[in-house]
Amino acid sequence: MLELIGEANTAALVGLAGGVALGLAARIGRFCTLGAIEDLLYGADSRRLKMWAIAIGVAVIGVHLAIATGRFDSGATAYLDRVWNPVGTILGGLMFGYGMALSGNCGYGALARLGGGDLRSFVIVVVMGLSAYFVMSGPLARARVWLFSEETGATTQQGFAQLLEGFGISPLLTGLTVGAMLILTATVRARMRPSGKQCLWAVVVGLAIVSGWVGTFWIATTGFDAEPIETHTFAAPIGDTIIYAMTASGNALSFSVGSVMGVVIGAALGSYSKGHFRWEACEDPRELRRQILGAAIMGPGAILAVGCSIGQGISAFSVLAFSAPVAFVSIFVGAAVGLRQMIVGFAPAE
C-alpha cells in the first residue's frame, strides 16, 4: 500500500477509518465528553462517564499489548517524549473544560454534530481550529513558549509504565492491570452499569485510538518518508484540516486531516441511519456569541494542555502519560464551573 499510494495518503486512510468509527460512536453510541459530565453532575447518571472508563481501559490494554509485541513504541509519542509541564496541563485543561461548557461541545463533539447537520458546530470548529493555531504557531506562539517552556527529548519517558519499570514491573503488566481495573470499575456494579450497546461503542472508541498509534507506527517504521506517530485528537488537527482545505494543491494529506474528515463522515452516516440528520442554525445571537467565545478558549486550552478531551482524555491515557489524569481532572473541573455558570449561575443561595 505504501508503494501504491504513499506514506501520507496511507496515514490519512488510517486516520479516516478511526475517525469514521469515532463519528459513529458519537452519533449512535452518544459518546460525548460534555454530555457525560452533565449527566453525572445534574442527572446523577454516571453511565456515559463509565463509557469513558471502558474506552480508556480498552485503549490502555490495546496499546500495551502492541508495545509488548513490537507493533508500537510509546517512546516516540509526544505525550511521553515531551517534558511534562504540570502548570500548562492544569491551566490548559481548565480553559478547555470551561470553553467546552460555554460552546456546548468539545472539538470532537462539534465535528460529530456538524456531521448531523448542525451548522452552529461549523462555527465552533472553525474558531477552535484557528484559535489553536493562533497560540501554537501564530502571534502568541512565542509568548506560549516563554510562559510554558517546551522541551522535547525527555531523558526519561513521561509515563507511569516507564516509572514503574524502574522498580522491576513490566509495562505490559502495568497496562493490563490499569486497563482491567478501569473496565471492571465501570462494569462490575449493576447500579448505573452502561448498557451492552454503550459498552460496545466504548470499546470501538478505545480500539480507534489504538488503531491510530499502531497504524502510524507501522507507516513510520516501514516507509521511507518521515511520518509522525500519532493518534486521534481534535484541536490542532482541526486547524491542519482548515489549512489543507486552502492549500491542498501544494500540501499533502495527513493522519490529522483523515481523522477530522472521518469523524464528520461517520457522524453523518450515523445520523442518517438513525433518521436524526437535520439542518440546524443558531437563531439567538447571544448563543452564537457564547459558542464563539467558548471555542476561542478551547483551542488555546488544548494547545497548553497538549491535547483535548480525546487527546489527553484517551490518547495520552492509552500510553499512561503523567499528564493524562491531571488533564482529565482539570477538564472536568473547568467544565463543571462552566456548566454551573450556564445552568444555575454563581449567585449564592438565599
N, C-alpha and C positions, 0 to 999 in steps of 0.2 A: 504493500500500500504506500509506503514511504517513497518508493521509486516512481510510483504511478502518479500520485498527486502532491507529493512533497510533505515536509515536516509540518509546516504552518497549517496547511489545509487539513492534515490529519489531526492535529491538535484541535482545530476548530470543530471537527466532526466529533471528537471525544467530548468537548465542551457542549456541543449541541445535544448529543444523546443524554448526557447527565442533566442538562438544562430542561429538556423536554420532560424527563422524569420528575424534576423538581416542580415544574409548572403544573403537571397533572396532580402532584401531591397537594399543591396549594389549592387548586380549584375543586378537586374531587375529595381529597382527604382532609381539607380545611386545615392544612398545616400552616400555621401563622404565628409569628412572634408576638405581635401586639395582642392578637386575639387570645393567645394562651395566657398572657399576663392579665388581661382584662377579665377573663373568665375566672381566674384564681382570686383576684382582688375584689371583684364586685359581683361574682356569681358563686363563690365558694366551690368552684368546679375546677379540679386540678387535672382533668383528663388530657387536655391539649398540652399542658405543660409536661405531663408524663410522656406524651409523644416525643417531646424533645429529648427526654432522658433515654428513650429507646433508640432514637436516631443517633444520639451521641454514642451510646453503648455499642451499637452495630458498627459505627464508623471507627471507634477505637479498636474493637476486635479485628475488623477487616484490615485496618492499616497495619496493626502489629503482626498479624499473620503474613501480610505481604512483606513486611520487613524481614521476618524470620525465614521466608522462602526466597529472599533475594530479589523480589519484584518491586521493591521500593526502598529508598534510602531517605529517612526522615531528616538527616543532617543537611540535605540540600534545600530544605524548605525555609522560607523567610521567617516563619514563626520560631524556628529553633536556631537559625543561623544568626539572627539579629540580637544584639544585646538588649535584654528586656528593660524597658523604661516604665516602671510602675506608675509614675505620675501621668505620663501620656496615656497609658491604658485606662486609668481611672477617670481622668478628665474627658478623654475621648469617648469612653463608654457612657458617662453621664450625659454628655452632649448628644450622643447618638440616640440614647433612650428617650431623652426629653424631646428631641426633634421628631422622633418616630411617633410619639404620642400626639404632638401638635399636628403632624401631617396625616395621621391616621394609618400609616403604613411604614414599614421599612423598605429598603430598595427592592428586596426580593418580593415583598408583598405588593408593592406598587407595580412591578413588572407583571405579576400574576393578575392583578386587577386590570391592568392595561390590556392583557390578553383576553379579558372578559368583556371588553368594550368600554371601560371606564376612562373617559378622556381626562378626567381630573388627575388620574395617575400619570398621564403623559407629562403633565406639568411637573409633578413631583420627581419623575425620573430625570427629566432634562435638568431641572435646578439642582438636584442632588449630584448628578454626574459632573456638571460644570463646577459646582462649589467644591467638590472633592479635588478636582484638578487645580482649582484656584489655590488650594493650600498645599497640594502635593508637588506641583511643579510650576505653578503660576506665581502671581505677585507676592503671595505670602509664604512661598516655599522657604526663602532664606530665614524668615522670622521663625518658622516652624522648626527648622534645623537648629537655629540658635537657642530656642527655648527648650526643645526636646531633642537632644543630641541623638543622632543615629550612628550606630557602629555595627557594621556587618562583620562576619567572620569571627564570631564569638569563640573564645578559646575552648569553652565547654558548651555543648548543646543546651539550650534554654528549655529543658523539658524534665518532667518528673521521672519518666522512664530512665533517662540517662543519669539523673541524680541517684536513683535507687540502684542503678547498675554499679555505681561505685561502692555499694555495700554488698555486692555479690548477687543481687536479684536481677534476673534476666529481663530485658524489655518485654519479651513475649509474655512472661508470667505477669508482669505489671499490667500490660494491656488487656490480657484476658481477664484478670481479676477486676480491674476497674470497669471494663465493659460489662462484664456479667453482673457486677453489683448495681450498675445503673439500670440495666434491664430488669433485674429482679426487684429493685426498689419500685419501679414503675408498674410492675405486673403482679407481684405476689399477693397484695391485699385486694380483696374483692371490692371493697368500697372505692368508688371513683377509679376503677380499673378501666383503661382505654378499651374500646370495643375491638373485635377482631379486625375490622376494617381500618380503624385508626392505627392499630399495631402494624398492619401491612404497609400502610403508607409511610409510617415512621421508618420501617425497615428500608423502604425504597429510597427515602431521603439519605439515610446512612450509607447505603450502597452507592448512591450517586456521588457522594463525597469521596468514597474510596476509589471509584472509577476514574475520577479526575486525577488523583495522586498517581495511581498505577499507570494510567494511560499516558500522562505526560512524562512520567519517569521512563517508560518504555521508549517513547519517541526521543527523549533526550539522550538515552544511552545507546540507541540503535541507529539513529540518523546521523547525518554529518553536520547539519546546522545546529547552532546553539539555541535550543528551545528551553524556556523556563519550566521548572517543575512546579505545578500549581494545581489548585482545585477551586471549587466554586466559592465566590464571594461577590458582593454586589454593591460596591462603592466605586472605586477606580475603574473596574471593568465597564461600568455604565458610561463613564467618560471615554474609555477606549472605544466603545461602540459608536458613540457620537462622532469621535474623530474619524473612525474608519468610514462611517457613512458619508463624511465630507471629503475624504482623501483616498477612497478605495482604489482609484486608478494608479496611485503611487504608493500604496500601502499594502501590507499583507494581512490576511486573516490571522486570527489568533484564538487560543482557547477561550479567552475572555469574551470575545465577540460571539463565538459559538454558544457559550454558556448563556449570555444575556438573551440572544435571539431564541435559544431553546426554551427558556422559561416562558417567553411570550407565546411561542408556538404551542407548547404543552398546555398552557393555561387556556388558550383559545380552543384547542381540541377538547379539553376537559369541560369548558363552559358549554360548547355546542353539544357534547354528549349528554349533559345534564339538562339541556334546554335553558341555561342560565345566561346565555350571551345576550347582552343588550347594550346599546349605546347610551352612555350617561354623561352629563356635563354638569358643571358647577353653576348653580343659579344664585348663589349667595356670594357677593364679593368678599364678605368678611371670612367666609370659609376658605375661599381661594387664597386670601392673604395669609391666613393661618397655615395653610398647607405649603405655601411657598416658603414662609419663614421656617417651618419645621424641616423642609427639605434642605434649606440653606444651612441649617445647623447640623443635620445628619451627615452631610458629605464631609465637612472638616472633622467631625467627631470620629467618623470611620477611619480617616487617614491617621489621626492621632492615636487611635486605639489599634491601628494596623489590622483593621477588619471590622465588618459589620456584624449583625446578629447571626448571619450564616458563617461569615469568615472567621470570626472569633468564637461564636457560639457553637459551631460544629466542626469546621475545618481545623481550627487551631486545637480544639479539644481532641480531635482524632489523633493528633501526634502528642497529646498530653503536654502542650506548651504551658509554661508558667503563667503566661498572660491570659489563658483561656478562662479559668474560673473567675479571675478578677474582673475581666471584661464583661463576662456574663452577668455577674452580680451588679456591676456598675450600670450596665444597660437596663437591667431590671429596675434598679433604684431610680434612674433617670426617667424611665417610662412611668413608674408609679407616681413620681412627682408631677409629670405632665398630665397624666390621667386625672389625678386629683384636681389639678387646676381646671381641667376641661369639664369634669363631671360635678364636683362639689365646691370648687373654689378653695381659697385659702383663708376665708373668714373664720374666726373662732366660733365654736358652737355656743349658743346663748343658753 
